[in-house]
């Protein structure tokens, strides 16, 4: 448990330092504040937009993935809610910098559901072997690859950000086998999906 807290703390501090480099004044929130680990305001923008950031951090390994439970799968309440996924280098690696993936909350909610339901309903899986609920969703780092180091996205409302999830996720989201979670805003307004 202590290692998880250290990993989380290291991820949060990394994100705060990266935000500062981009002109954001960032502050860690108190423990237990739902949905938000960091509040930030863009001090170099005259309109001073504010953002809420939830940080998910993991240590680098051959198979980095992020657990995204039901709280992480809740859709956005504003157009300024973000996740930053941080892949920290191994503790013995003193040279490599962490990797960061900047993703709008609604993209995360969709990806967590799609990834889990794709795994659970895989037609090639042995029947009865994949019964875990969507609250046990885990998303591989590769799903976020097109969001890597996209700190520039934070300056705009999340609804303006094209979806950069893997192309196959679009087929799964709007196909018959997987779909989207109930109440997800993309069910009403299909978003623009960025070209690969």
FENMO-V97572 format. One record per pair of residues at least 12 apart in sequence whose C-alpha atoms are under 10 Angstrom apart, sorted by the first residue. I is the first residue (numbers start at 1). GAP is how many residues later the second one is. D is the distance in whole Angstrom. If there is no record, write none. Layout:
BEGIN
I_GAP_D / I_GAP_D
END
This chain:
BEGIN
3_56_10 / 4_53_9 / 4_54_8 / 4_55_9 / 5_52_10 / 6_51_10 / 7_49_9 / 7_50_6 / 7_51_6 / 7_52_7 / 7_79_9 / 7_80_10 / 7_81_8 / 7_84_10 / 8_29_10 / 8_47_8 / 8_48_7 / 8_49_5 / 8_50_8 / 8_51_10 / 8_78_9 / 8_80_10 / 9_19_10 / 9_28_10 / 9_46_9 / 9_47_10 / 9_48_8 / 10_47_8 / 10_48_10 / 10_76_9 / 10_78_8 / 10_88_10 / 11_44_7 / 11_45_7 / 11_46_5 / 11_47_8 / 11_48_10 / 11_73_9 / 11_74_8 / 11_75_6 / 11_76_8 / 11_77_7 / 11_87_8 / 11_88_10 / 11_89_9 / 12_15_10 / 12_16_8 / 12_25_7 / 12_26_8 / 12_41_9 / 12_42_9 / 12_43_6 / 12_44_8 / 12_45_8 / 12_72_9 / 12_73_10 / 12_74_9 / 13_13_10 / 13_14_10 / 13_15_8 / 13_25_10 / 13_42_10 / 14_41_10 / 14_43_10 / 14_72_8 / 14_74_9 / 14_83_10 / 14_84_8 / 14_85_10 / 14_86_9 / 15_13_10 / 15_23_9 / 15_38_9 / 15_39_10 / 15_40_8 / 15_69_7 / 15_70_9 / 15_71_8 / 15_83_10 / 15_85_8 / 15_87_10 / 16_12_8 / 16_22_8 / 16_23_9 / 16_24_9 / 16_37_10 / 18_82_9 / 18_131_10 / 18_133_8 / 19_21_8 / 19_22_9 / 19_23_9 / 19_132_8 / 19_135_9 / 20_20_9 / 20_21_10 / 20_22_9 / 20_23_10 / 21_130_10 / 22_20_8 / 22_21_10 / 22_22_9 / 22_129_7 / 22_130_8 / 22_132_10 / 22_133_10 / 23_17_10 / 23_18_9 / 23_19_6 / 23_20_6 / 23_21_6 / 23_22_8 / 24_15_10 / 24_16_6 / 24_17_5 / 24_18_4 / 24_19_6 / 24_20_8 / 24_21_9 / 24_24_9 / 24_25_9 / 24_26_9 / 24_27_9 / 24_130_10 / 24_131_10 / 25_14_8 / 25_15_5 / 25_16_5 / 25_17_6 / 25_18_6 / 25_19_9 / 25_25_9 / 26_12_7 / 26_13_6 / 26_14_4 / 26_15_7 / 26_16_9 / 26_17_10 / 26_24_10 / 26_25_9 / 26_26_10 / 26_27_10 / 27_12_5 / 27_13_6 / 27_14_9 / 28_12_9 / 28_25_9 / 29_23_10 / 29_24_10 / 34_20_9 / 34_37_8 / 34_38_10 / 35_17_8 / 35_18_8 / 35_19_6 / 35_20_9 / 35_36_7 / 35_37_8 / 35_39_9 / 35_41_10 / 35_46_9 / 35_47_9 / 35_48_9 / 35_70_10 / 36_15_9 / 36_16_6 / 36_17_5 / 36_18_5 / 36_19_8 / 36_45_8 / 36_46_9 / 36_47_9 / 37_15_8 / 37_16_6 / 37_17_5 / 37_18_6 / 37_19_10 / 37_46_9 / 38_13_8 / 38_14_6 / 38_15_5 / 38_16_7 / 38_17_8 / 38_44_10 / 38_45_10 / 39_12_6 / 39_13_5 / 39_14_6 / 39_15_9 / 39_42_10 / 40_12_7 / 40_13_8 / 41_114_10 / 42_112_9 / 42_113_8 / 45_110_9 / 48_107_10 / 49_31_9 / 49_105_9 / 49_106_7 / 49_107_9 / 49_108_9 / 50_30_7 / 50_31_9 / 50_104_9 / 50_105_9 / 51_27_9 / 51_28_9 / 51_29_5 / 51_30_6 / 51_31_7 / 51_103_8 / 51_104_9 / 51_105_10 / 51_106_9 / 52_26_9 / 52_27_10 / 52_28_6 / 52_29_5 / 52_30_6 / 52_31_8 / 52_53_10 / 52_102_10 / 53_27_8 / 53_28_6 / 53_29_5 / 53_30_5 / 53_31_7 / 53_49_9 / 53_50_10 / 53_51_9 / 53_52_9 / 53_101_10 / 54_18_9 / 54_27_8 / 54_28_6 / 54_29_5 / 54_30_6 / 54_31_9 / 54_49_10 / 54_51_9 / 55_27_9 / 55_28_6 / 55_29_5 / 55_30_6 / 55_31_7 / 55_45_10 / 55_46_10 / 55_47_10 / 56_12_9 / 56_16_10 / 56_27_7 / 56_28_6 / 56_29_5 / 56_30_6 / 56_31_9 / 56_44_10 / 56_45_10 / 57_27_8 / 57_28_6 / 57_29_5 / 57_30_6 / 57_31_7 / 57_41_10 / 57_42_10 / 57_43_9 / 58_27_8 / 58_28_6 / 58_29_5 / 58_30_6 / 58_31_9 / 58_32_10 / 58_40_10 / 58_83_10 / 59_27_8 / 59_28_6 / 59_29_5 / 59_30_6 / 59_31_6 / 59_32_8 / 59_39_9 / 60_26_9 / 60_27_6 / 60_28_5 / 60_29_5 / 60_30_6 / 60_31_9 / 60_33_10 / 60_38_9 / 60_39_9 / 61_26_9 / 61_27_9 / 61_28_8 / 61_29_8 / 63_77_7 / 63_78_8 / 63_79_10 / 64_23_8 / 64_24_10 / 64_74_10 / 64_75_9 / 64_76_6 / 64_77_6 / 64_78_9 / 65_20_10 / 65_22_9 / 65_72_10 / 65_73_6 / 65_74_5 / 65_75_4 / 65_76_5 / 65_77_9 / 65_78_9 / 66_19_8 / 66_20_10 / 66_21_10 / 66_46_9 / 66_71_8 / 66_72_5 / 66_73_5 / 66_74_6 / 66_75_7 / 67_45_9 / 67_68_9 / 67_69_7 / 67_70_6 / 67_71_4 / 67_72_7 / 67_73_9 / 68_40_9 / 68_41_9 / 68_43_10 / 68_44_6 / 68_45_9 / 68_48_10 / 68_66_9 / 68_67_7 / 68_68_7 / 68_69_5 / 68_70_6 / 68_71_7 / 69_40_10 / 69_43_8 / 69_44_10 / 69_64_10 / 69_65_7 / 69_66_4 / 69_67_6 / 69_68_6 / 69_69_8 / 70_39_9 / 70_42_9 / 70_43_10 / 70_63_10 / 70_64_7 / 70_65_5 / 70_66_8 / 70_67_9 / 71_38_9 / 71_64_9 / 72_33_8 / 72_34_10 / 72_36_8 / 72_37_7 / 72_40_8 / 72_63_9 / 72_65_10 / 73_32_8 / 73_33_8 / 73_34_9 / 73_35_7 / 73_36_4 / 73_37_7 / 73_38_9 / 73_39_7 / 73_40_7 / 73_61_9 / 73_62_9 / 73_64_9 / 73_108_9 / 73_111_10 / 74_31_8 / 74_32_8 / 74_34_9 / 74_35_6 / 74_36_9 / 74_107_10 / 74_109_10 / 74_110_9 / 75_29_10 / 75_30_6 / 75_31_5 / 75_32_9 / 75_33_8 / 75_34_6 / 75_35_9 / 75_106_10 / 75_108_8 / 75_109_7 / 75_110_8 / 76_28_8 / 76_29_6 / 76_30_6 / 76_31_10 / 76_32_10 / 76_33_9 / 76_82_9 / 76_108_9 / 76_109_9 / 77_28_9 / 77_29_10 / 78_27_9 / 78_79_9 / 78_80_9 / 78_81_9 / 79_25_9 / 79_26_9 / 79_27_9 / 79_77_9 / 79_78_5 / 79_79_5 / 79_80_6 / 79_81_9 / 80_24_8 / 80_25_9 / 80_74_8 / 80_75_9 / 80_76_8 / 80_77_6 / 80_78_6 / 80_79_9 / 81_22_9 / 81_23_6 / 81_24_6 / 81_25_8 / 81_73_9 / 81_76_9 / 81_77_7 / 82_20_7 / 82_21_6 / 82_22_5 / 82_23_5 / 82_24_9 / 82_25_9 / 82_26_9 / 82_71_10 / 82_72_8 / 82_75_10 / 82_76_8 / 83_17_10 / 83_18_8 / 83_19_6 / 83_20_5 / 83_21_6 / 83_22_6 / 83_23_10 / 83_24_9 / 83_25_8 / 84_15_10 / 84_16_6 / 84_17_5 / 84_18_5 / 84_19_6 / 84_20_9 / 84_21_10 / 84_60_10 / 84_63_9 / 84_64_9 / 84_65_10 / 84_66_10 / 84_67_9 / 85_14_8 / 85_15_6 / 85_16_5 / 85_17_7 / 85_18_8 / 85_56_8 / 85_59_8 / 85_62_10 / 85_63_9 / 86_12_7 / 86_13_6 / 86_14_5 / 86_15_7 / 86_16_9 / 86_55_9 / 86_62_10 / 87_12_5 / 87_13_7 / 87_14_9 / 87_54_8 / 88_12_9 / 99_49_7 / 99_50_7 / 100_44_9 / 100_45_9 / 100_47_8 / 100_48_6 / 100_49_6 / 100_50_8 / 100_51_9 / 101_40_9 / 101_42_10 / 101_43_6 / 101_44_7 / 101_45_8 / 101_46_5 / 101_47_4 / 101_48_6 / 101_49_7 / 101_50_8 / 102_42_8 / 102_43_10 / 102_44_9 / 102_45_5 / 102_46_6 / 102_47_7 / 102_48_6 / 102_49_6 / 102_50_9 / 102_51_8 / 102_52_8 / 103_41_8 / 103_43_10 / 103_44_6 / 103_45_9 / 103_47_8 / 103_48_9 / 103_50_8 / 103_51_9 / 103_55_9 / 103_58_9 / 103_60_9 / 103_61_9 / 103_62_10 / 104_43_10 / 104_49_9 / 104_50_9 / 104_53_9 / 104_54_6 / 104_55_8 / 104_56_10 / 104_57_8 / 104_58_10 / 104_59_9 / 105_53_8 / 105_54_10 / 106_52_8 / 106_53_9 / 106_57_10 / 106_78_8 / 106_79_8 / 106_80_9 / 107_37_10 / 107_51_9 / 107_52_10 / 107_54_9 / 107_55_9 / 107_56_7 / 107_57_8 / 107_58_8 / 107_77_10 / 107_79_10 / 108_31_9 / 108_35_10 / 108_36_9 / 108_57_9 / 109_71_9 / 109_72_8 / 109_75_8 / 110_55_10 / 110_59_9 / 110_60_10 / 110_63_8 / 110_69_9 / 110_70_6 / 110_71_7 / 110_74_8 / 110_75_10 / 110_76_9 / 111_26_10 / 111_27_10 / 111_28_7 / 111_32_8 / 111_33_9 / 111_54_7 / 111_55_9 / 111_58_8 / 111_59_10 / 111_62_9 / 111_69_9 / 111_70_10 / 112_22_8 / 112_23_9 / 112_24_9 / 112_25_6 / 112_26_7 / 112_27_6 / 112_28_10 / 112_31_10 / 112_68_10 / 112_69_9 / 113_21_7 / 113_22_9 / 113_23_10 / 113_24_7 / 113_25_9 / 113_26_9 / 113_60_9 / 113_65_8 / 113_66_9 / 113_67_7 / 113_68_6 / 114_20_9 / 114_23_9 / 114_25_9 / 114_55_7 / 114_56_9 / 114_58_7 / 114_59_6 / 114_63_10 / 114_64_6 / 114_65_7 / 114_66_7 / 114_67_8 / 115_19_9 / 115_22_7 / 115_23_7 / 115_24_6 / 115_25_9 / 115_28_9 / 115_54_8 / 115_57_9 / 115_58_10 / 115_63_9 / 116_14_10 / 116_16_9 / 116_17_8 / 116_18_6 / 116_19_9 / 116_20_8 / 116_21_5 / 116_22_7 / 116_23_8 / 116_62_9 / 117_13_10 / 117_15_10 / 117_16_9 / 117_17_7 / 117_20_9 / 117_55_9 / 117_56_10 / 117_60_8 / 117_61_6 / 117_62_8 / 117_63_9 / 117_64_10 / 118_51_9 / 118_54_7 / 118_55_10 / 118_59_8 / 118_60_6 / 118_61_9 / 119_13_10 / 119_18_9 / 119_59_10 / 120_12_8 / 120_13_9 / 120_14_9 / 120_17_10 / 120_58_9 / 121_56_7 / 121_57_8 / 122_55_9 / 122_56_10 / 123_54_10 / 134_47_10 / 142_23_9 / 142_24_9 / 143_21_9 / 143_22_6 / 143_23_6 / 143_24_10 / 143_26_9 / 144_20_8 / 144_21_7 / 144_22_8 / 145_19_8 / 145_20_8 / 145_21_9 / 146_17_9 / 146_18_6 / 146_19_7 / 146_20_8 / 146_48_10 / 146_50_9 / 147_16_9 / 147_17_7 / 147_18_8 / 159_32_8 / 159_33_10 / 160_31_9 / 160_32_9 / 161_30_9 / 161_31_8 / 161_32_9 / 161_33_9 / 162_29_7 / 162_30_5 / 162_31_5 / 162_32_5 / 162_33_9 / 163_28_7 / 163_29_6 / 163_30_5 / 163_31_6 / 163_32_9 / 164_28_9 / 164_29_6 / 164_30_6 / 164_31_8 / 164_32_8 / 165_28_8 / 165_29_8 / 165_30_10 / 165_31_9 / 166_27_9 / 166_28_9 / 166_29_10 / 166_30_8 / 167_26_8 / 167_27_9 / 167_28_8 / 167_29_7 / 170_20_10 / 170_21_10 / 170_23_8 / 173_13_9 / 173_14_9 / 173_17_10 / 174_12_9 / 174_13_9 / 174_16_9
END
